[in-house]
C-alpha cells in the first residue's frame, strides 16, 4: 500500500530536496506540494494524504497560522500524521508545537534522513523529535514545563539509560533488543521502568523530558 505524503513549505528549494529524498523510499509517494496555509487545508481535504510534512509559519490568513493550523489539522483529520519542519529554535515555541500532539518535530538544519525517520516513527504510532530540536528544547525550564526532574535521571540504571538513549535515536524496542542481544520483553520492561522513574507517560513527554534534562543525542 502506497504511503501518500503532502509537503507544505513556501521555500521551493526545501520542498524539492525533501521530495527527492522521500521518493527514494519504496512505497512512498509525494502526492502534492503547497506553499500556503489555505492551500494546505484545501489539498488535505482533496488528496487525503497519510502524512503532512509542514512548516510552522506559512503565508495565509492569521487564523490559519502556526498553532491554529496544526490544531485544526489534528482535530479534523485524527488519522493524519503531521510532521513539523521549522527554523524556529525558541524552546517555548517548540514546546507549544509539541503540545498540539504533532507526530514529528524537526529543525530545518536536520539531515534529510531524519525526515524519513520521523515519518517512519509516525506511521508506527510514535512521536519523533529531531536531534537539533532536542538540543533547542534543552534550555526550557523543567519546573514549569514537565514534572520530571534530575532525581529521575539519577535513578536510572546503566541499562535503562542505555535503552533510553537508543530509543531516542528513533530505534524501536525490537531493534534495540537485537542491538543489545536482549529479549524484546526485557527491553520493553527497561524502557517502561525508565519512563516511570522520569514521571512521563508517553513518547512525547519522554522525548521532551530527555531534552530538558540533558539526555540529548551526540552531534553527528
C-alpha positions in Angstrom: 0.0 0.0 0.0 1.4 3.4 -1.0 2.2 5.9 1.7 0.9 9.3 0.4 2.8 12.4 1.7 1.8 16.1 1.2 4.6 18.7 1.5 3.9 22.2 2.7 6.5 24.9 2.6 6.9 28.3 0.9 10.5 27.7 0.1 10.7 25.7 -3.2 14.3 24.6 -2.6 13.4 22.9 0.7 10.3 21.2 -0.8 12.4 19.9 -3.8 15.1 18.5 -1.5 12.6 16.7 0.7 10.6 15.4 -2.2 13.7 14.0 -3.8 14.7 12.2 -0.6 11.3 10.8 0.2 10.7 9.4 -3.2 13.7 7.1 -2.8 11.7 5.2 -0.2 9.9 2.2 -1.6 6.2 2.5 -1.4 6.2 6.3 -0.7 4.7 8.9 -2.9 4.7 12.7 -2.6 1.1 13.3 -3.7 1.3 17.1 -3.6 3.1 20.3 -2.7 1.6 23.5 -1.3 3.1 26.9 -0.4 0.5 28.3 1.9 -1.8 27.5 4.8 -5.1 27.9 3.0 -3.9 25.7 0.1 -2.6 23.1 2.7 -6.1 22.8 4.2 -7.7 22.5 0.8 -5.3 19.9 -0.5 -5.5 17.7 2.6 -9.3 17.6 2.1 -8.9 16.8 -1.7 -5.9 14.5 -1.6 -6.4 12.8 1.8 -2.7 12.1 2.4 -1.4 9.8 5.1 1.3 12.2 6.2 1.8 16.0 6.0 5.3 17.5 6.4 4.7 21.2 7.0 6.5 24.4 8.0 5.1 26.1 11.1 4.7 29.6 9.7 3.4 29.9 6.1 1.7 32.6 4.0 -2.0 32.8 4.7 -4.6 34.4 6.9 -3.7 34.8 10.6 -6.4 32.4 11.7 -4.6 29.6 9.9 -1.1 30.4 11.2 1.1 28.3 13.4 -0.7 26.6 16.3 -4.2 27.2 14.9 -3.2 25.4 11.7 -1.7 22.4 13.5 -4.6 22.2 16.0 -7.1 22.3 13.1 -5.4 19.5 11.2 -5.1 17.3 14.2 -8.8 17.8 15.2 -10.3 17.5 11.7 -8.1 14.6 10.5 -7.3 12.4 13.5 -5.6 9.7 11.5 -3.4 12.1 9.6 0.3 12.1 10.7 1.7 15.6 11.0 5.4 16.3 10.9 6.6 19.9 11.5 9.8 21.2 9.9 10.7 24.6 11.2 13.5 27.2 11.5 12.3 28.2 15.0 14.6 27.4 17.8 12.8 29.1 20.7 12.2 26.3 23.2 8.9 27.6 24.4 7.5 27.8 20.8 8.8 24.3 20.2 7.1 23.1 23.3 3.9 24.7 22.1 4.2 22.8 18.8 4.6 19.5 20.7 1.6 20.3 22.7 -0.6 20.2 19.6 0.2 16.5 19.5 2.1 16.5 16.2 3.9 13.3 15.3 7.3 14.8 14.5 9.2 18.0 15.2 12.4 18.8 13.2 14.5 21.8 12.7 15.4 22.7 9.1 19.1 22.1 9.8 18.4 18.4 10.3 19.7 15.8 7.8 17.0 14.6 5.3 17.4 11.1 6.8 15.7 12.5 9.9 12.6 13.4 7.9 12.4 9.8 6.8 12.8 8.6 10.4 10.1 11.0 11.7 7.6 9.6 9.1 8.5 6.0 9.8 8.0 6.6 13.6 4.8 8.5 13.0 3.4 5.5 11.0 4.3 3.2 13.9 2.3 5.4 16.3 5.2 7.2 17.9 6.4 10.8 18.2 9.8 11.8 16.9 11.8 14.9 17.9 14.9 15.6 15.9 18.4 15.8 17.3 18.8 19.6 16.8 15.2 20.1 18.1 16.1 18.2 21.2 19.1 20.4 21.8 17.0 23.5 21.3 14.5 22.3 23.8 17.1 21.6 26.4 17.2 25.2 27.9 13.5 25.1 28.7 12.7 25.5 32.4 11.9 22.0 33.7 9.9 23.2 36.7 7.3 24.9 34.6 7.2 22.6 31.5 7.4 19.0 32.7 7.1 17.1 36.0 10.4 15.2 35.5 13.5 16.2 37.4 17.1 15.4 37.9 16.3 12.9 40.6 14.5 10.8 37.9 17.6 10.8 35.7 19.9 9.9 38.6 17.6 6.9 39.4 18.0 5.3 36.0 20.2 2.2 35.9 23.0 2.0 33.4 21.0 -0.5 31.3 17.9 1.7 31.4 19.9 4.7 30.3 21.4 2.7 27.5 17.9 1.7 26.3 16.7 5.2 26.6 19.5 6.7 24.6 18.9 4.2 21.8 15.2 4.8 21.9 15.8 8.5 21.5 17.6 7.9 18.2 14.4 6.5 16.7 15.0 2.8 17.1 12.1 0.5 18.0 12.1 -1.8 21.1 12.7 -4.7 18.7 15.6 -3.1 17.1 17.2 -2.2 20.4 16.7 -5.8 21.6 18.6 -7.0 18.5 21.4 -4.4 19.1 21.9 -5.3 22.7 21.2 -9.0 22.4 18.4 -8.9 24.9 14.8 -10.0 24.7 12.1 -7.7 23.5 10.3 -8.2 26.8 13.4 -7.2 28.7 13.9 -4.0 26.6 10.3 -3.1 26.9 10.4 -3.5 30.7 13.6 -1.4 31.0 12.1 1.3 28.8 8.9 1.4 30.9 10.8 1.5 34.1 12.9 4.4 32.8 9.7 6.3 31.9 8.2 5.6 35.3 11.3 6.9 37.1 11.2 10.1 34.9 7.5 10.6 35.6 6.4 10.5 31.9 3.5 8.6 30.4 4.0 8.8 26.7 6.7 9.2 24.0 6.1 12.9 23.5 6.7 13.6 27.2 9.7 11.2 27.1 11.4 13.0 24.3 10.8 16.4 25.8 11.9 15.3 29.3 15.1 13.8 27.9 15.9 17.1 26.2 15.1 19.2 29.2 17.3 17.1 31.4 20.2 17.0 29.1 19.8 13.4 27.9 20.5 14.6 24.3 22.0 12.8 21.4 25.6 13.4 20.4 26.3 15.6 17.4 26.5 13.8 14.1 
